[in-house]
């Protein structure tokens, strides 16, 4: 990486973290890319504290020793190293995706606990090309082919809620990045999994290495698709800021608003209200909008939401039929935030409590409490959560309890997506 490139990085860092006392979190594995990012960050952070977040996935022999060495290297370089361990049990399928969610969950918890609203990761131009190759193999549409953004709000939900993922090295090639390590005389760890052909990313790396023309073609396609996606996002932004998320996590959309509503805008609303990690298929969202303008429209479900005609417009609420039928309680460890159904963050002050849908236990409510329940829209109230001790309901969003704190995530998630043009899922 040239001196000019490093100057660009230094300027970016100062602009992104304007407060000289603001802490910076860097995802650090000990690999060449994350090592270079850590070196650059420490070099240009000034007085800002830099934290190197190291996760032991415990998926290979000797992983604890590898992460311990990475943490020691980070400390020696001047960072504050934080090590996390993933207690994964006996996992047999979807290992890479589960590890990814766990990794970001652990780092996201640390960022939130320490009031850091962003996390730096060392994705490179080569990573971008590999991602685009994989998405093309899977038949992704044009949005998928936009690839990774330089900045993405909570791309792993709910693990990264409240955290923006930043990729300051996304335009730099892997060899240029690792030259930073070599120039600094710092060794890095080469993960043997990078040679395992069972992983799609390794297949992508090999395919790109065998065809030098392929990577530039994919990257150019990605740039065009990102420009298109960013333009789309600017059109969506104003519409999203007008959406009023009511207490409980639903919204009412006027019939007239349909004329200004695009499929990407509605897809984001559905994603946030349902608590789902990803947006619904865009073709199905467009078909839904076409159906909504028809006089005979009554109700449809999509993306975990019910969209119902009501009051000269539409109510959008969490679809609860399958959700209530499953009715799986979630344990609530004391003093640890737990996200329920992707929509509610709950913290309890004592052990022995769990979260579950409120609706099946509504018979436990007193007459005044039932009146409070019925102050919610008929469809929204069915998606409310309760906190239970055994079978007994001890708290709801409208029944105060000093041992229970609720935070509805729907509105904050939607507003942050609308405020950040880089808030694409990738």
N, C-alpha and C positions, 0 to 999 in steps of 0.2 A: 504494500500500500504506500503510495507516494506521500511526500510531505504535504502536498496540496490536498490530498484526500483526508489526511489526518486533520488538517485545518478545518475542512468541512465537517468532520466528525466533532471537533472541539466546539465549533459554532453551534452545531445541532444540539450538543449536550447542554450548553449554556442556555439556549432558547427553550429547551424542553424542561430544564430544571432551573428556572430563573432565581429561585431562592437559594443562596449559597449554603444555607443550613439544611436544605432538603436532602433526605436520604435517597440513595439509588439502589435498587435491587437488580442483581444480574443472575440469571439462571446459569449455573456453572457445573459442568460435568467433569472437567479436566481434559476434555477433548480439545483439539486444535482450534476450532472455531470459537468456542466459549472462552478459551484461554485468551485468544486475541482480543475478544470483546472486553474481557475483564482488564487486560493490560491497558487498552485504550481508555477505558472508563476511568481507571485509577490515574492514568497519566493526565487526564484533562478535567477531573472532577473538582480540583481545587479543594476547598475545605469540606465539600459535601461527603458525608459518610457513605461508603460503598459496601454493600452486603453481597456476598457470594452465596447463593442458595444451592446446596448440593443434596441431591436425592439419591438414596440407596434403594433401588427397586428390588434388591435381593432375588434377582432372576438368574444370576450366574454365580458360579463358585468364585469366592474371593472378592465379591462386590463390596463388602464392608471395608476391606483393605484399600481398594481402588478409591472409594469415596473419601476415606480418611486421608489418603495421600493428596487428593484434590483439595480438601479443606485445608490441609497443612500448607500447600502451595499458595492458596488464596491468602491465607494469613500472612505468609512470608512476603507476599507482594504488597500487602498493606490493606487488604480487604478484611471485613469482619465475616468470618465463615460461619454459616448455619447449616447443620446437617440434619436431614430428615430421613426417616425409614418407612418404607411402605410395607405394612402388615397385610399381605395379600392372600394368605391362606393357600389353599390348593387350587390354583387357577390353571385351567387346561385349554381354554379357547379364547380368542380375541385378546391375546396377551399384550400386543403392542398398543392397542387402543385403550385397554384397561390401565396399562402403565402410564400412558399419556394423561389420562384423566386424573390418575392418582398423583402424578408429578405436579400437574398444575393445581390440583386441589391443595396439596401441602404448601406449595409456594404461594398460592392465593391466600390461604389462611394466614401465612406469615405477613404478607403485604397488608392485609386488612387489619391485623392486630397491631401493626406498627404504622398505620395510617399512610401507607404508600399506595398511590393510585395507579402506578405503572410498574411493569416488569420488563427488563431488557432481555431479549433472546438473540442468539447469534445466527439466525437463518441467513444464508448467503444466496448469491445469484445461482449457484449450482443447486442449492436446495429448491429454489424456485423452479428451475428447469425440471428437476426430478418430480416435483409435485405436479407440474403441468403434464409431464409424460404419464404419470399414474392416472391422473384424471381423464386424460384422453383414452387410456386403455379401458377405463370404466365407463366410457361413453358420456362423460359429463357435458352439460350444456354450456352456453357461452359464459354464464356467471361462474361456473366452476373453472373455466379456462382463464378467468381473470387472475387466478392464483392468489398468492398471499399479499396482503396489504402491508405497507410500512407501519401502519398503526391500526390495531383492531381492538374494539371494546369487547371484553368478555367473550372471546371466540370459543372458549370451552365453558359451557354453562351447566350448572351454576358454580362450578369450581373457581372460575375467575370473575365472579360477580364483583363489581366495583373496581376492577383492575383492567387497565388498558395494556395490551401486549404491544411492545415496540420492537421493531426490527431495524436497527440503524445500519446494519451491514448488508441489507438485502440487495443492493446494487453492486456489491463487491464479489469477485470471484474467490473461490476457496484457496487457491494458491497465493493470491495477494494477501488474503487475510492471515494465512499461516506464516507468511513472511514476517509478520509482526512478532510472532513467537520466536522464530529463528533469530531475528535481529536482536531480540531481548535475551537470547540464550536460554529460553525456557522450554523444557521438554513437555510434550503432551501425551495423553493416553489415546491409543488407537483401539477402539472397541472391536473385538473379533466378530461381533454380530454384523458389522459392516461388510463382512465377506460371506455372509450366509444367504445363499440364493433363494432360500424359502421366503425371504422378505421381499415384498414388492418394491420397496425403495432401493434395495440392492440390485434388483433386476433393472430398475430405471437407471441407476448409476452405470451399470454395465452397458446398457443399450446406448446411452448418450456418449460413453467413452468410445464405442465402436463406430459412431457416426458423427464426426465433428460438425456437420452441417445442421444436425437436428436441434441441438440446444439453442443456437441463435434464432432459428425459425420459431421454436416454442416460446422463447422469451419475447420475441416481437409480437406474437399473437397475444401473449399475456398482457403486454403493455397496452395494446389496442382495446382489449376487453376490460382492463382496469379503467381506462379513460371512459369507456362506455358506462361502466358501473358507477364511476364517480359522478358522471353527468346525471345518471338516473337517481343517485342518492340526493343530489341537489334539488331535483324535482320533488322528491318525497319529503324533504325536510319540513317545508312549511305546513304540509298537510298533517304530518305527525304531531307537530306542536299544537295543533288545534284539537287533538283528541283529548277528551277529559276522562281519565280513568277514575271511576268512582270507588268509594271505600268498598273493599271486597274484591276488587280486581277485574271489573268488567267495564264496558263503555256503551254509550248510545250514539249511533251515527245517524244523522238526519238524511232523509231521502235526497235532499238537494246536494249533500256532500258527495254522493256517488259520482257526480259529474266530474269532480276533481280528483277522485280516488284512483290511484294506479294499482296494479297488481302487486308491485314490490311494497307499496305502503301498507296495503291490507295484509300482506304476508307477514310483515313485521309486527303488526297489531296482533294477529293470530298467534304468532310465536310467543310474544310477551304475555298475553292473557292466558295461554295454555300452559306456560312454563316449560314448553318444549325447548330442546337445545338448538334445533334447526328450523328454518322456514319451510313451509309446505311447498309442494311442487307448484311452480309458477303457472303452468298450464291449467292446473286444477283451480288455482286462485282466479285466473282470468275467467274460467268457466263459471265460477261462483258469482263474480261481478255481473256477468251477462245474465245470470239467472235472477239476481237480486233486482234488476230493473224491470222484470216482467211483472205484470199485475197479479198473477196467480201465485207469486212466491210466498212461501210460508216459513219454512225452516230448512236449513241444511247444516251438516256438520263437516268440518274440515280442520286438519292440523290440531286436533285436540280441543276445538271450540265448537260451540253451537251458535249459529247466526240466524236470529229469529226476527221476523217482521213485527214491529211493535211501535205504537205512538208516532205514526207518520215517519217512521225510520226503522232502525234495526238495533236490537240488543245483541252484543257480542259477549259471550260468557264462556267460562270453562265448560266443556262438554263433560257431563258427570255420569252418564249411564254406565259405561264400562269402568270408570274410575270408582264409583260407589260399589259396583259389584265386586271389584277386587278388594277394596277396603283393607289394604295392608297397613297395619300400624308401624310407626317408625320410632325407635327408641330415642330418647332425648338425654344424652349424658349431661350431667350438671355443668353449667358454665361454658358449654361449647355450642357455638351457633350451628344449628342444623337446618338445612333447607328441605321443606316439605313440598313435594309436587312441583318443584321449580318455581314456586310462587310465594311461599311464605318462609321467612327466616325466623326461627324460634330459638330463644335462649331460656333455659330454666335454671333455677337456683338450687334445686335439690334433685336427688336421685329418685328412680322409681316411676318416672313419668314417660308417657309416649304420646305421639301425635297421630291423629286419624281423622277421617272426614267427620264433621259435626252432624250432618243431616241424619244418619241412622240413629243417633242418640238424642235427637231433639226432644223426645218424650221426657227427658230428665230436666228440661228447662222449666222454671217457674212461669207463671202467667206473665209477669212483667218482662221476663227474659224472652219469652216467645214473641211478645210485642216488638221487642228490639230486633229479633231475628226477622220478623216480617217487615221491618223497615227497609230491608234490603230487597232489591228486585227478586222476583220469584225464581229466576234462573241463576242469579249470582249467589243467592243464599245456599243453594245446594252444593256449591263448591267451597264453602267455608271450612275451616279446620278447627278442630277442638284438641285440647290437651287433657289426657286422661290419666288417672291413677287406678290401675286395674280396669274395671268397667265404668268407674265413676268419672264423669266429666268435671274437671276442676277449673277450666278456663276456656274462653273463646275470645275472638277479637273484640267482642262487646261485653264480656264478663271480666272485669279487672281481677287480677290476682298478682300479688306482690312477688310471687315466685316465677312468673311467666312474662316474658317480653316478646311481642310480635312485631315483625316488620314485613309489610306487603312489598314484594319486589317488582310487581308488574309495572307500576308507574315509573319508578326510577330506571328500570331497564329500558323502557320505551323512550324516555326522555334522553337518556345517554346515547341510545342508538340514533335518535334524531339529531342530536347535537354534534355528533362526530361523523364526518364524511368517511373516515377510515374505519367505520364500525361495521364493516362487512363480516360475514361469518368466517371467512378464510383468515 
